Amino acid sequence: MKISYCFRLLALIFFVISCGDKNSYTLKGNISGLKNSDIYVVSGTDLHLDTIRTRAGKFTYRSMSQTIEPLVVYMENGNAWITVWVQNGENFLLTGNAHFPEMMMVKGGEVNRLLSEFKTENLSIIKEKCELRDNLLARTEHATESGASMNNAQLSSQLKNIDQMLKTHAQDFVKAHSSSIAALVMIQDYILDVDHASDIQPFLNLLTDKVKANPLYDKLNTLSTRDLHTKAGQQAWDFKITDTQNDTISLATFKDKYLILTFATAQCEFCKPVYDKLIEIKNKFPAKDVAILTISLDVNKEEWKKAAQESGINWIQAIDTTGWSSEIASNYNVLSVPCNYLIDKDRIIIGSKLRADSIQSILTEKLMIKDKK
């Protein structure tokens, strides 16, 4: 009787363990080159964060997932990361070098298999990209420390060519695997250019309805749609905001004028050359023809006011203290600063995400045409 009871107990334990396996997943890792033994995983729609202490680069992580979803593994204090697509009832293995996350491989699950196959087929190209990136970064850091002038044009050109090769291969992958979530990942990682996000729309259109049900599709489609709505020729988004003089302004405020709409922050180093060019534009073109509005995305108003004064900004400014959650910035698809738009007198965007010197060239052409009439 005791032996029979023990067998029944073991069978019950085995059954419970088996059910647990079906309702959870396991991720094992073997990562070389880690300088920091702590890694972090972010999972679920609530972005749940767990900290894992690795031992000689090895770890085991168990959790649950309602569906196929991304689990992001952050390494080296968040400076490197890789996404693993997890699902209950599956075991996953992550291997590779923390210094080259682009080359890390994941076993387990159909999505990870396809993504790892793509990496394997393009391993030499990806490796060359990593080496070029590191070389470019090292040269830039050396130039910054020494104060020396460094021409990185050749390396940048090589890196651009590598990116284009990977982009082409990724486009072929999407066409061949349009029924897999892996195609979505390819669009995000290799095809998407955030400054020209609408270019991914033809590839999003190839995806099956099942793939489009994934939240990543909504994210990419939103980026594409916003970019499309802020292209040249589109109606400019109206807005209402209080400027630094406590006046309420909107597009109507700049009626019968070309409007240079810029987005910036106090800490933006790349914005400073833009301010210099905008001062030049302000001095060159009559106020009756051209207006400038800079919207700061600083939560702290005083930080922007100080930066604006130091930079000599003497045109209309407004501070959106919602920061990067700004509805105006979202409507204008602002993903980084500086971000410049040129809007004509009919509220039509005639230039999006322009360089300041390009704005000056367009205005010169437009106003010269007007004068000839």
Buried (B, 14 or more C-beta within 10 A) or exposed (E): EEEEEEEEEEEEEEEEEEEEBEEBBBBBBEBEEBEEEEBBBBBBEEEEEEEBEBEEBEBEBEBEBEEBBBBBBBBBEEEBBBBBBBBBEBBBBBBBBBBBBBBBBBEBBBBBBBBBBBBEEBEEBBEBBBEBBEBBEEBEEEBEEEEEEBEBEEBEEBBEEBBEBBBEBBBEBBEEBBEBBBBBBBBBBBBBEEEEBBBBBEBBEBBEEEBBEBEBBEEBBEBBBBBBBBBEEEEBBEBEBEBBEEEEBEBEBBEEBBBBBBBBBBEBEEBEEBBEBBBEBBEEBEEEBBBBBBBBBBBEEEBBBEBBEEBEBEBBBBBBEEBEEBEBBBBBBBBEBBBBBBBBEEBEBBBBBBBBEBBBEBBEEBBEEEEEE
